Amino acid sequence: MTDPQRRILECIRDHQEANGYPPTVAEIGEAVGLSSTATVAKHLKHLEGMGYVFRKTGCVRALVVTDEGKAALRMDDSRRRILPYIQKATAEKGYPPTVREIATGCGMAVACVQRALDELEAAGAITRHRGAMRTIRVTGGAPTGD
């Protein structure tokens, strides 16, 4: 998921929670800093294709963040919390933290950390060497999905 797509998904979720109904395409654009409704519509089409939003046809306020979309936002939040922790812990100790230390430091369950690390590795943001005790090396910033 790209950064604009994440912001759009968060906007829809937050607007729905705060107001009881979803935002319009124009309101989404204004909230996330996109001036073109066509650009917002393009991102919404991609989010729909990923299964993160559902749009009812013929309605102005017809966007719904799906369970998959909510799960993707939670995982994205997890990745954003984990990567800085790995960088900081590695800088302080001189070697990367173990998965259990990351889970404790980020306040997340080990299984969630494992999933987030798998996604970071797939995106090329970290490298893990199987079989080693300390296996994580940050190779870049947080993936943007671009």
Secondary structure as UniProt FT lines:
FT   HELIX           3..19
FT   HELIX           25..32
FT   HELIX           37..49
FT   TURN            50..51
FT   STRAND          53..55
FT   TURN            57..58
FT   STRAND          63..65
FT   HELIX           67..93
FT   HELIX           99..106
FT   HELIX           110..122
FT   TURN            123..124
FT   STRAND          126..128
FT   TURN            130..131
FT   STRAND          136..138
//
